[in-house]
Amino acid sequence: MTQKEFESKWIALIEKEMIKKFPDEFIDLSDCEIVIMPGTFLMIGSEFFGNYEIVDTSGQAHFNFDNYFKVKYILYSNRNKPAQILRPLKEEKIVSAVKEYERLMDSIVRDIGKDYKKVFQDSQQFPKVSNHIFTALNLQRY
């Protein structure tokens, strides 16, 4: 098996069996507000005195939060560039959803790593391979 074949195998497996839709599968949909999304790739911008910006690729700011979990929530929710998302009204629900999602991402990386070591015992390319897999699926872990 080549590394390219390994990556393809894991991309298909994650898409079909492992990934959950964030945030919908991590929150109670009843106690939420609607957040309008810009429909573009988003990333963490500058931090000013404990406030974090979320910007698009041109540097235009779209959100500003005083809590890093709120930043992560928006970024994880933006995987498929939706027009709008649901965000819990209670901050502890946001924190809980983000932590649960990150546990899922970490377990996926561990599973890929275990399989990688079985298939490619002497290779040191796992970081590169796992990055390719996550990039292909538009998954991020902050």
VENBELUR-V538406 format. One record per helix or strand of 2 or more residues. SS is the DSSP state (alpha for helix, beta for strand). FROM is the first residue (numbers start at 0). LEN is the number of residues. If there is no record, write none. Layout:
ss->(SS | SS)
from->(FROM | FROM)
len->(LEN | LEN)
This chain:
ss->(alpha | alpha | beta | beta | beta | beta | alpha | beta | alpha | alpha)
from->(2 | 23 | 31 | 41 | 50 | 60 | 67 | 83 | 90 | 125)
len->(16 | 3 | 5 | 7 | 6 | 5 | 10 | 5 | 29 | 11)
